[in-house]
Amino acid sequence: MASAKEIKRKIWSIKNTGKITKAMELISTVKMKKAQDLALEKKDFVLEMLKIFLRVEGFLEDFPLFNEGKWDKTLALIVTSNKGLCGGYNVNVMKKVNSYVKETGEELEYIAVGKKAANFVARTGNKLIADFSEDFTDNIEPLFTKNISKLMRDEFLSGKYNKVVVFYNHYVNTIKQIPVAKTQLPIDSEGIKDYLMHTLEDYVDLEKEIKNLDDTYSYDLEPTPEKLANEVIPMILDMIFYDTLLVAKASEHSSRMIAMKNAKDSAKKIADGLTLKYNKARQAIITREVSEITAGVESMKDS
């Protein structure tokens, strides 16, 4: 049995671990809230994009990004964290990639956003065409996502890939994140409109906004609706991907917050158990010392 001194040292160590995990839990909570707030800040921009999109929607029938590629390969973008200590966040995304390959039989080439994703691709011996992990921080800048989104479009339009799929954890609530495989490209007119309207459904009265748009006088679009669409659609796709990364970050911080909370609770439970063990050991020492003193007194009486 461990001595009282050893048990006390373990208690001190476990309590310190609990303090660290509690601090990490609080940090993750703040970062999760920040990621959620960033997702809400784009509402006004989305509304203006919807208004423009509804104007050019009728001219998008043969838009290049709406048609599947001619090759069998798929470009897969994997979003993970750069660091660990976030529960099953990264493992769940990797399992989703493996199940997707098994179910579809598609040949995948990869873009990594997150060091865990890059390590996964290297470990499985697959082709990694780009790695954006070093610049993937908690403060996601629109320019960062725009560069990745443009790469995905360029690779898709090159004809090398049939489609582009993004693997990430979708944030449902604080305790639930679902790994998903979302087709980024090709996309269609209905898919874009559904995204824009879903983003705005709790923000504005969509029926009223669309009616106001229909009631305004007709005007010409310059230079042409087609050229305008070539500018607007990539902007919308950049925004969709930006939204995806914000959701993935919120999921990461939420998962880390829950993992650290569980670690903190486990540390407290272990410390409580060790404290009880320490008290028993201390009581045993006191009892033994009292017994020794009593025996000594009795032996003195006998002499």
Contacts in CASP RR format, 6 or more apart in sequence:
PFRMAT RR
TARGET T0000
AUTHOR 0000-0000-0000
METHOD contacts of the structure
MODEL  1
MASAKEIKRKIWSIKNTGKITKAMELISTVKMKKAQDLALEKKDFVLEML
KIFLRVEGFLEDFPLFNEGKWDKTLALIVTSNKGLCGGYNVNVMKKVNSY
VKETGEELEYIAVGKKAANFVARTGNKLIADFSEDFTDNIEPLFTKNISK
LMRDEFLSGKYNKVVVFYNHYVNTIKQIPVAKTQLPIDSEGIKDYLMHTL
EDYVDLEKEIKNLDDTYSYDLEPTPEKLANEVIPMILDMIFYDTLLVAKA
SEHSSRMIAMKNAKDSAKKIADGLTLKYNKARQAIITREVSEITAGVESM
KDS
1 281 0 8 1.000
2 10 0 8 1.000
2 277 0 8 1.000
2 281 0 8 1.000
3 281 0 8 1.000
4 278 0 8 1.000
4 281 0 8 1.000
4 282 0 8 1.000
4 285 0 8 1.000
7 274 0 8 1.000
7 277 0 8 1.000
7 278 0 8 1.000
7 281 0 8 1.000
8 278 0 8 1.000
10 274 0 8 1.000
11 271 0 8 1.000
11 274 0 8 1.000
11 275 0 8 1.000
11 278 0 8 1.000
14 267 0 8 1.000
14 270 0 8 1.000
14 271 0 8 1.000
14 274 0 8 1.000
15 267 0 8 1.000
15 271 0 8 1.000
17 263 0 8 1.000
17 267 0 8 1.000
18 263 0 8 1.000
18 264 0 8 1.000
18 267 0 8 1.000
18 268 0 8 1.000
18 271 0 8 1.000
21 260 0 8 1.000
21 261 0 8 1.000
21 263 0 8 1.000
21 264 0 8 1.000
21 267 0 8 1.000
22 260 0 8 1.000
22 264 0 8 1.000
24 85 0 8 1.000
24 256 0 8 1.000
24 260 0 8 1.000
25 257 0 8 1.000
25 260 0 8 1.000
25 261 0 8 1.000
25 264 0 8 1.000
28 253 0 8 1.000
28 254 0 8 1.000
28 256 0 8 1.000
28 257 0 8 1.000
28 260 0 8 1.000
29 253 0 8 1.000
29 257 0 8 1.000
31 138 0 8 1.000
31 249 0 8 1.000
31 253 0 8 1.000
32 174 0 8 1.000
32 250 0 8 1.000
32 253 0 8 1.000
32 254 0 8 1.000
32 257 0 8 1.000
34 138 0 8 1.000
35 138 0 8 1.000
35 140 0 8 1.000
35 246 0 8 1.000
35 247 0 8 1.000
35 249 0 8 1.000
35 250 0 8 1.000
35 253 0 8 1.000
36 250 0 8 1.000
38 140 0 8 1.000
38 246 0 8 1.000
39 243 0 8 1.000
39 246 0 8 1.000
39 247 0 8 1.000
39 250 0 8 1.000
42 199 0 8 1.000
42 239 0 8 1.000
42 242 0 8 1.000
42 243 0 8 1.000
43 199 0 8 1.000
43 200 0 8 1.000
43 203 0 8 1.000
43 204 0 8 1.000
45 239 0 8 1.000
46 196 0 8 1.000
46 199 0 8 1.000
46 200 0 8 1.000
46 239 0 8 1.000
47 200 0 8 1.000
47 203 0 8 1.000
47 204 0 8 1.000
47 209 0 8 1.000
49 196 0 8 1.000
49 232 0 8 1.000
49 235 0 8 1.000
49 236 0 8 1.000
49 239 0 8 1.000
50 193 0 8 1.000
50 196 0 8 1.000
50 197 0 8 1.000
50 200 0 8 1.000
50 209 0 8 1.000
51 209 0 8 1.000
51 213 0 8 1.000
52 228 0 8 1.000
52 232 0 8 1.000
53 192 0 8 1.000
53 193 0 8 1.000
53 196 0 8 1.000
53 232 0 8 1.000
53 236 0 8 1.000
54 193 0 8 1.000
54 210 0 8 1.000
54 213 0 8 1.000
55 221 0 8 1.000
55 225 0 8 1.000
55 228 0 8 1.000
56 221 0 8 1.000
56 225 0 8 1.000
56 228 0 8 1.000
56 229 0 8 1.000
56 232 0 8 1.000
57 189 0 8 1.000
57 193 0 8 1.000
58 189 0 8 1.000
58 225 0 8 1.000
59 225 0 8 1.000
59 226 0 8 1.000
59 229 0 8 1.000
60 66 0 8 1.000
60 189 0 8 1.000
60 229 0 8 1.000
60 233 0 8 1.000
63 189 0 8 1.000
63 229 0 8 1.000
63 233 0 8 1.000
64 157 0 8 1.000
65 153 0 8 1.000
65 156 0 8 1.000
65 157 0 8 1.000
65 185 0 8 1.000
65 186 0 8 1.000
65 187 0 8 1.000
65 233 0 8 1.000
65 237 0 8 1.000
66 186 0 8 1.000
66 187 0 8 1.000
66 188 0 8 1.000
66 189 0 8 1.000
67 186 0 8 1.000
68 162 0 8 1.000
68 163 0 8 1.000
68 186 0 8 1.000
69 156 0 8 1.000
69 159 0 8 1.000
69 161 0 8 1.000
69 162 0 8 1.000
69 163 0 8 1.000
69 186 0 8 1.000
70 159 0 8 1.000
70 162 0 8 1.000
71 159 0 8 1.000
71 160 0 8 1.000
71 161 0 8 1.000
71 162 0 8 1.000
72 106 0 8 1.000
72 107 0 8 1.000
72 162 0 8 1.000
73 106 0 8 1.000
73 107 0 8 1.000
73 108 0 8 1.000
73 109 0 8 1.000
73 160 0 8 1.000
73 161 0 8 1.000
73 162 0 8 1.000
74 104 0 8 1.000
74 106 0 8 1.000
74 107 0 8 1.000
74 108 0 8 1.000
74 109 0 8 1.000
74 161 0 8 1.000
74 162 0 8 1.000
74 163 0 8 1.000
74 164 0 8 1.000
74 165 0 8 1.000
75 108 0 8 1.000
75 109 0 8 1.000
75 110 0 8 1.000
75 111 0 8 1.000
75 129 0 8 1.000
75 152 0 8 1.000
75 155 0 8 1.000
75 156 0 8 1.000
75 160 0 8 1.000
75 161 0 8 1.000
75 163 0 8 1.000
75 164 0 8 1.000
75 165 0 8 1.000
76 97 0 8 1.000
76 100 0 8 1.000
76 108 0 8 1.000
76 109 0 8 1.000
76 110 0 8 1.000
76 111 0 8 1.000
76 164 0 8 1.000
76 165 0 8 1.000
76 166 0 8 1.000
76 167 0 8 1.000
77 110 0 8 1.000
77 111 0 8 1.000
77 112 0 8 1.000
77 113 0 8 1.000
77 148 0 8 1.000
77 152 0 8 1.000
77 164 0 8 1.000
77 165 0 8 1.000
77 166 0 8 1.000
77 167 0 8 1.000
77 184 0 8 1.000
78 93 0 8 1.000
78 94 0 8 1.000
78 97 0 8 1.000
78 110 0 8 1.000
78 111 0 8 1.000
78 112 0 8 1.000
78 113 0 8 1.000
78 114 0 8 1.000
78 117 0 8 1.000
78 120 0 8 1.000
78 121 0 8 1.000
78 167 0 8 1.000
78 168 0 8 1.000
79 93 0 8 1.000
79 113 0 8 1.000
79 114 0 8 1.000
79 117 0 8 1.000
79 166 0 8 1.000
79 167 0 8 1.000
79 168 0 8 1.000
79 169 0 8 1.000
79 244 0 8 1.000
79 245 0 8 1.000
79 248 0 8 1.000
80 89 0 8 1.000
80 90 0 8 1.000
80 93 0 8 1.000
80 94 0 8 1.000
80 112 0 8 1.000
80 113 0 8 1.000
80 114 0 8 1.000
80 115 0 8 1.000
80 116 0 8 1.000
80 117 0 8 1.000
80 120 0 8 1.000
81 89 0 8 1.000
81 90 0 8 1.000
81 114 0 8 1.000
81 115 0 8 1.000
81 116 0 8 1.000
81 252 0 8 1.000
81 256 0 8 1.000
82 114 0 8 1.000
82 115 0 8 1.000
82 116 0 8 1.000
82 133 0 8 1.000
82 136 0 8 1.000
83 115 0 8 1.000
84 90 0 8 1.000
84 116 0 8 1.000
84 256 0 8 1.000
85 256 0 8 1.000
85 259 0 8 1.000
85 260 0 8 1.000
86 252 0 8 1.000
86 255 0 8 1.000
86 256 0 8 1.000
86 259 0 8 1.000
87 255 0 8 1.000
87 256 0 8 1.000
87 258 0 8 1.000
87 259 0 8 1.000
88 255 0 8 1.000
88 259 0 8 1.000
89 169 0 8 1.000
89 177 0 8 1.000
89 251 0 8 1.000
89 252 0 8 1.000
89 255 0 8 1.000
89 256 0 8 1.000
90 116 0 8 1.000
90 117 0 8 1.000
90 120 0 8 1.000
92 169 0 8 1.000
92 177 0 8 1.000
92 179 0 8 1.000
93 117 0 8 1.000
93 167 0 8 1.000
93 168 0 8 1.000
93 169 0 8 1.000
93 179 0 8 1.000
94 116 0 8 1.000
94 120 0 8 1.000
95 179 0 8 1.000
96 167 0 8 1.000
96 179 0 8 1.000
96 180 0 8 1.000
96 181 0 8 1.000
97 108 0 8 1.000
97 120 0 8 1.000
97 167 0 8 1.000
97 181 0 8 1.000
100 106 0 8 1.000
100 165 0 8 1.000
100 167 0 8 1.000
100 181 0 8 1.000
101 108 0 8 1.000
106 162 0 8 1.000
108 126 0 8 1.000
109 126 0 8 1.000
109 127 0 8 1.000
109 128 0 8 1.000
109 129 0 8 1.000
109 161 0 8 1.000
110 117 0 8 1.000
110 121 0 8 1.000
110 126 0 8 1.000
110 127 0 8 1.000
110 128 0 8 1.000
110 129 0 8 1.000
111 128 0 8 1.000
111 129 0 8 1.000
111 130 0 8 1.000
111 131 0 8 1.000
111 132 0 8 1.000
111 148 0 8 1.000
111 151 0 8 1.000
111 152 0 8 1.000
112 118 0 8 1.000
112 120 0 8 1.000
112 121 0 8 1.000
112 128 0 8 1.000
112 130 0 8 1.000
112 131 0 8 1.000
112 132 0 8 1.000
112 133 0 8 1.000
113 132 0 8 1.000
113 133 0 8 1.000
113 136 0 8 1.000
113 148 0 8 1.000
113 245 0 8 1.000
114 132 0 8 1.000
114 133 0 8 1.000
114 136 0 8 1.000
115 133 0 8 1.000
117 133 0 8 1.000
118 128 0 8 1.000
118 131 0 8 1.000
118 133 0 8 1.000
121 127 0 8 1.000
121 128 0 8 1.000
122 128 0 8 1.000
129 155 0 8 1.000
130 148 0 8 1.000
130 151 0 8 1.000
132 144 0 8 1.000
132 147 0 8 1.000
132 148 0 8 1.000
135 144 0 8 1.000
136 144 0 8 1.000
138 249 0 8 1.000
138 253 0 8 1.000
140 242 0 8 1.000
140 245 0 8 1.000
140 246 0 8 1.000
140 249 0 8 1.000
142 238 0 8 1.000
142 242 0 8 1.000
145 238 0 8 1.000
145 241 0 8 1.000
145 242 0 8 1.000
145 245 0 8 1.000
146 238 0 8 1.000
146 242 0 8 1.000
148 241 0 8 1.000
149 234 0 8 1.000
149 237 0 8 1.000
149 238 0 8 1.000
149 241 0 8 1.000
149 242 0 8 1.000
150 234 0 8 1.000
150 238 0 8 1.000
152 164 0 8 1.000
152 184 0 8 1.000
152 185 0 8 1.000
152 241 0 8 1.000
153 185 0 8 1.000
153 234 0 8 1.000
153 237 0 8 1.000
155 161 0 8 1.000
155 164 0 8 1.000
156 163 0 8 1.000
156 164 0 8 1.000
156 185 0 8 1.000
156 186 0 8 1.000
163 183 0 8 1.000
163 185 0 8 1.000
163 186 0 8 1.000
164 183 0 8 1.000
164 184 0 8 1.000
164 185 0 8 1.000
165 181 0 8 1.000
165 182 0 8 1.000
165 183 0 8 1.000
165 184 0 8 1.000
166 181 0 8 1.000
166 182 0 8 1.000
166 183 0 8 1.000
166 184 0 8 1.000
166 241 0 8 1.000
166 244 0 8 1.000
167 179 0 8 1.000
167 180 0 8 1.000
167 181 0 8 1.000
167 182 0 8 1.000
168 179 0 8 1.000
168 180 0 8 1.000
168 182 0 8 1.000
168 244 0 8 1.000
168 245 0 8 1.000
168 247 0 8 1.000
168 248 0 8 1.000
168 251 0 8 1.000
169 177 0 8 1.000
169 178 0 8 1.000
169 179 0 8 1.000
169 180 0 8 1.000
169 248 0 8 1.000
169 251 0 8 1.000
169 252 0 8 1.000
169 255 0 8 1.000
170 177 0 8 1.000
170 178 0 8 1.000
170 179 0 8 1.000
170 180 0 8 1.000
170 247 0 8 1.000
170 251 0 8 1.000
171 177 0 8 1.000
171 247 0 8 1.000
171 248 0 8 1.000
171 250 0 8 1.000
171 251 0 8 1.000
171 254 0 8 1.000
172 178 0 8 1.000
174 254 0 8 1.000
174 257 0 8 1.000
174 258 0 8 1.000
175 254 0 8 1.000
175 258 0 8 1.000
177 251 0 8 1.000
177 254 0 8 1.000
177 255 0 8 1.000
182 244 0 8 1.000
184 237 0 8 1.000
184 240 0 8 1.000
184 241 0 8 1.000
185 237 0 8 1.000
187 237 0 8 1.000
192 233 0 8 1.000
192 236 0 8 1.000
195 236 0 8 1.000
195 240 0 8 1.000
196 236 0 8 1.000
197 206 0 8 1.000
199 243 0 8 1.000
200 206 0 8 1.000
221 228 0 8 1.000
END
